[in-house]
Amino acid sequence: MVYYILGENCSFYWGIGGKMTITLSDFITRITTNPALLITVLLTLGVIMVNGWTDAPNAIATCISTRSMPPRAAIAMAAVFNFFGVLVMTLLNATVAETIYNMVDFGSDAGDATIALCAGMFAIVLWATIAWWFGIPTSESHALIAGISGAAVAIQNGFSGINGSAWMKVIYGLLLSSVLGFVMGFGMAKIVQLLFKRVERRHADRFFRKGQIIGSAAMAFMHGAQDGQKFIGVFLLGTFLAGGQTDVTTFVIPIWLMILCSLVMSLGTSIGGLRIIKAVGMDMVKLEKYQGFSADIAAAGCLLLSSLTGIPVSTTHTKTTAIMGVGASKRLSSVNWGVVKEMVYAWVLTFPCCGLVGYLMVKLFLAIF
């Protein structure tokens, strides 16, 4: 049964299985009459676009660095498969979005909660833009988690704003993307070397050139599947808070929202990305075609596993550690550990720095508004 909730603060309705959702027409009405919701939506879309030009290029970095595809064609391919990744995986399994949505508690005051979420989104955009400017492949997933967590701590004046069980999935994701990404990259490279050791180099390169295109498409698809769901969860959180709904725990993701997030992420991917591609695909490890193929397949497999189990992981983290594993399978010295060290510093700094910025922005926004 589907029925509307009537009231001056409500334009939502209960969907299949008694879960909250919102129609496109009601959403448009809300943002034209509620400035707080409009600001939240614009900031969230800004974060999604920044993710598109900072995280998504990791999916195609290896494909470009091995010259299997020219940059512009690869970026266009990534934009298309990002779109389908968000749409298809969200239709099949939306547990990542649910994990992000339920990770924090902004309290029962819908007005203050909306302001806090706006501040958290602002912190994420600021951090991601700085990282992009310096060409650092920092993770927007980590920034998202840190920013909204810092905002929740600020609004609740303590760690009661953090859902410990959902946050444990974040910790699992860190371990999964680091350890499993490296191990799968190392293992996949060894398997490929074994299978193709008697194949003439010329024929092998031709195979892996085509294989890398497929692998990069799979990575772009899984990037959309993972990161798209994270931002959909935050988008719905802001929408419900701005509508006065502070106690929603389950929801149905509307098709229009999947398409909107897909298009914005794809637009971001098509706008930028060469700085990150250079750092990940060219500076860290000098890859051969079979190594690029191995890294793409390993990372895509790791992201698929995490998406199906509802664990939010960093696509940047996963792809980078997979590349490291592939490079180490040949010899440890083939990895530029100086570049790796800079990336690790960025990852380590993201949680406390972006969390602190989110915390401070909430205090500032609440004092102003």
C-alpha positions in Angstrom: 0.0 0.0 0.0 1.2 3.5 -0.8 -0.4 6.5 1.0 0.6 10.2 1.6 1.3 11.7 5.0 -0.6 15.0 5.1 0.6 18.0 7.1 2.2 21.3 6.6 5.7 20.0 7.1 5.3 16.7 5.1 5.5 16.1 1.4 6.7 12.5 1.8 4.8 9.3 1.5 5.2 5.7 2.6 6.3 3.4 -0.1 6.6 -0.4 -0.5 7.0 -2.2 2.8 6.2 0.9 4.9 9.4 2.7 4.0 9.7 6.5 3.5 10.3 7.9 0.1 9.5 11.1 -1.9 8.3 11.8 -5.4 10.1 14.2 -7.8 7.1 16.7 -7.9 7.0 16.8 -4.1 10.8 17.3 -4.0 10.7 20.2 -6.4 7.9 21.8 -4.3 10.0 21.4 -1.2 13.2 23.0 -2.5 11.3 26.0 -3.9 9.7 26.7 -0.5 12.4 25.6 1.9 15.7 27.5 1.6 17.5 25.1 4.0 16.7 22.1 1.9 17.8 24.0 -1.3 21.2 24.8 0.3 21.5 21.1 1.5 20.7 19.8 -2.0 23.1 22.2 -3.8 25.9 21.3 -1.4 25.3 17.6 -1.7 25.2 17.8 -5.5 28.5 19.8 -5.3 30.1 17.0 -3.3 28.8 14.4 -5.8 30.3 16.5 -8.7 33.6 16.9 -6.8 33.7 13.1 -6.3 33.1 12.7 -10.0 36.3 14.6 -10.9 38.5 13.4 -8.0 37.6 9.8 -7.3 36.2 8.6 -10.6 39.4 9.2 -12.5 41.1 6.4 -10.4 38.9 3.9 -12.3 40.6 4.8 -15.6 44.1 5.8 -14.4 45.7 2.5 -15.3 44.0 2.3 -18.7 45.4 5.7 -19.6 48.9 5.2 -18.1 49.4 2.0 -20.3 48.1 3.9 -23.3 45.2 1.4 -23.8 42.9 4.4 -24.3 43.4 8.1 -24.9 42.4 10.3 -21.9 39.3 12.0 -23.4 37.8 8.7 -24.6 38.6 7.0 -21.2 37.0 9.9 -19.3 33.9 9.7 -21.5 33.7 5.9 -20.9 34.1 6.4 -17.1 31.2 9.0 -17.1 28.9 6.5 -18.9 29.7 3.6 -16.6 29.5 5.7 -13.5 26.0 6.5 -14.5 25.0 2.9 -14.9 26.9 1.8 -11.8 24.8 4.2 -9.6 21.5 3.2 -11.3 21.9 -0.6 -11.6 23.5 -1.4 -8.3 21.1 0.9 -6.3 18.2 -1.0 -7.9 19.7 -4.4 -7.0 21.2 -3.7 -3.6 21.0 -0.4 -1.7 22.6 -1.5 1.6 25.6 0.9 1.3 23.2 3.8 1.1 21.4 2.5 4.2 24.7 2.2 6.1 25.7 5.8 5.4 22.2 7.1 6.2 22.1 5.4 9.6 25.7 6.1 10.6 24.9 9.4 12.3 22.1 10.9 14.4 21.5 14.7 14.1 19.0 14.8 16.9 15.3 15.7 17.0 15.4 19.4 16.1 14.9 19.2 12.3 16.0 22.8 11.8 19.3 22.6 13.6 19.9 19.1 12.1 19.5 20.5 8.6 22.0 23.3 9.3 24.4 20.8 10.7 24.2 18.6 7.6 24.8 21.7 5.4 27.9 22.5 7.4 29.2 19.0 7.1 28.7 19.1 3.3 30.5 22.4 3.1 33.5 20.9 5.0 33.6 18.0 2.5 33.6 20.3 -0.5 36.3 22.4 0.9 38.6 19.4 1.8 38.0 17.7 -1.6 38.7 20.8 -3.6 42.0 21.4 -1.8 43.0 17.8 -2.4 42.1 18.0 -6.1 44.0 21.3 -6.5 47.2 19.6 -5.2 46.6 16.4 -7.2 46.3 14.3 -4.1 44.0 11.3 -4.6 42.3 11.6 -1.2 39.1 9.8 -0.7 35.8 11.6 -0.9 34.3 8.5 0.8 36.5 9.1 3.8 35.8 12.9 3.7 32.1 12.2 3.5 32.2 9.9 6.5 34.4 12.2 8.5 32.5 15.4 7.6 29.0 14.2 8.6 30.4 12.4 11.7 32.1 15.6 12.9 28.8 17.5 12.2 26.8 14.9 14.2 29.3 15.1 17.2 28.9 18.9 17.1 25.1 19.0 17.0 24.8 16.4 19.8 27.7 17.8 21.8 29.2 14.3 22.1 29.6 11.0 20.5 26.0 10.0 21.0 25.5 11.3 17.5 27.6 8.4 16.1 26.0 5.0 15.4 28.7 2.6 16.5 27.4 -0.5 14.6 27.3 1.4 11.3 30.7 3.0 12.0 32.2 -0.5 12.5 31.3 -1.2 8.9 33.4 1.8 8.0 36.4 0.3 9.9 35.8 -3.0 8.1 35.8 -1.1 4.9 39.2 0.5 5.6 40.7 -2.9 6.3 39.0 -4.5 3.3 40.1 -1.8 0.9 43.6 -1.8 2.2 44.4 -5.4 2.8 42.2 -7.1 0.3 42.9 -4.6 -2.4 46.7 -5.2 -2.1 46.3 -9.0 -1.8 44.0 -9.3 -4.7 46.2 -7.1 -6.9 49.2 -9.1 -6.0 47.4 -12.4 -6.6 45.8 -11.4 -9.8 49.1 -10.3 -11.3 50.7 -13.6 -10.3 47.9 -15.6 -11.9 48.0 -13.6 -15.1 51.8 -14.0 -15.3 51.4 -17.8 -14.9 48.6 -18.1 -17.5 50.4 -16.0 -20.1 54.0 -17.0 -19.6 54.1 -18.9 -22.8 52.1 -16.4 -24.9 54.1 -14.2 -27.3 54.4 -10.7 -26.0 52.8 -9.1 -29.0 49.7 -11.2 -28.8 49.5 -10.8 -25.0 49.7 -7.0 -25.3 46.9 -7.0 -27.8 44.7 -9.1 -25.5 45.4 -7.0 -22.4 44.9 -3.7 -24.3 41.3 -4.8 -24.9 41.1 -6.4 -21.4 42.1 -3.1 -19.8 39.3 -1.3 -21.5 36.8 -3.8 -20.0 38.6 -3.7 -16.6 38.4 0.1 -16.5 34.8 0.1 -17.5 34.1 -2.4 -14.6 36.0 -0.1 -12.2 34.0 2.9 -13.3 30.8 0.9 -12.9 31.7 -0.2 -9.4 32.8 3.4 -8.5 29.3 4.6 -9.3 27.8 1.6 -7.4 29.8 2.4 -4.2 30.2 6.1 -4.1 26.8 6.9 -5.7 25.0 5.1 -3.0 26.9 6.9 -0.3 25.8 10.3 -1.6 22.2 9.1 -2.2 22.1 8.2 1.5 23.2 11.7 2.5 20.9 13.3 0.0 17.9 11.5 1.5 19.0 12.3 5.0 19.0 16.0 4.1 15.7 15.8 2.4 14.0 14.1 5.3 15.5 16.4 7.9 14.5 19.5 6.0 11.0 18.1 5.9 10.9 17.6 9.7 11.3 13.9 9.5 14.1 13.1 12.0 13.1 9.6 12.9 13.2 7.9 9.5 15.4 4.7 9.6 14.3 2.9 6.4 13.5 4.3 3.0 12.9 3.5 -0.7 15.3 5.2 -3.1 13.3 6.8 -5.9 14.4 6.3 -9.5 14.6 10.0 -10.2 17.2 10.4 -7.4 19.4 7.6 -8.8 19.3 9.3 -12.2 20.1 12.7 -10.8 23.1 11.5 -8.8 24.3 9.5 -11.7 24.2 12.5 -14.1 25.9 14.8 -11.7 28.7 12.3 -10.9 29.2 11.7 -14.7 29.3 15.4 -15.3 32.0 15.8 -12.7 34.0 12.9 -14.3 33.9 14.6 -17.7 35.0 18.0 -16.4 38.3 17.0 -14.6 40.5 14.2 -13.6 43.9 14.4 -15.3 45.7 15.5 -12.1 44.6 12.4 -10.2 45.1 10.1 -13.2 48.8 11.3 -13.3 49.3 10.7 -9.6 47.7 7.3 -9.4 48.4 5.7 -12.8 51.7 7.3 -13.8 53.7 8.4 -10.8 53.1 5.6 -8.3 53.9 2.6 -10.5 55.1 2.3 -14.1 52.5 -0.3 -15.3 52.5 -2.7 -18.2 49.3 -3.6 -19.9 48.8 -6.9 -18.0 49.5 -5.1 -14.7 46.9 -2.5 -15.4 44.4 -5.2 -16.3 45.2 -7.1 -13.1 44.8 -4.0 -11.0 41.4 -3.1 -12.5 40.0 -6.6 -12.1 41.2 -7.0 -8.6 39.9 -3.6 -7.5 36.5 -4.1 -9.2 36.1 -7.5 -7.5 36.9 -6.0 -4.1 34.3 -3.2 -4.7 31.7 -5.7 -5.8 32.2 -7.8 -2.7 31.9 -4.7 -0.4 28.8 -3.4 -2.2 27.0 -6.7 -1.9 27.7 -6.8 1.8 26.8 -3.2 2.5 30.3 -2.1 3.5 31.2 1.4 2.4 34.8 1.4 1.2 36.9 4.0 -0.6 37.2 3.4 -4.3 40.4 5.5 -4.3 41.9 3.4 -1.5 40.9 0.1 -3.1 42.3 1.0 -6.6 45.5 2.4 -5.2 46.3 -0.6 -3.0 45.5 -2.9 -5.9 48.0 -1.0 -8.0 50.5 -1.3 -5.2 49.9 -5.1 -5.0 50.4 -5.5 -8.7 53.6 -3.5 -8.6 54.9 -5.5 -5.6 54.2 -8.8 -7.4 57.1 -7.9 -9.8 59.4 -6.4 -7.2 59.0 -4.1 -4.3 61.3 -1.5 -5.8 58.9 -1.0 -8.7 56.5 0.9 -6.4 57.3 4.5 -5.9 57.0 4.5 -2.1 57.5 8.2 -1.9 54.2 8.8 -3.8 52.5 6.0 -1.7 53.7 7.8 1.5 52.1 11.1 0.4 48.8 9.3 -0.3 48.9 7.5 3.1 49.4 10.9 4.8 46.4 12.3 2.9 44.2 9.3 3.9 45.3 9.5 7.5 44.7 13.2 7.7 41.3 13.1 6.1 39.4 11.6 9.0 40.6 14.0 11.8 40.9 17.1 9.5 37.7 16.8 7.7 35.9 15.7 10.9 37.3 18.8 12.7 36.3 21.1 9.9 32.8 19.6 9.9 32.6 20.1 13.7 33.7 23.7 13.5 31.5 24.5 10.6 28.5 23.3 12.5 29.3 25.5 15.5 29.8 28.5 13.1 26.6 27.9 11.1 24.5 27.4 14.2 25.9 30.7 15.6 25.1 32.6 12.4 21.7 31.1 11.6 
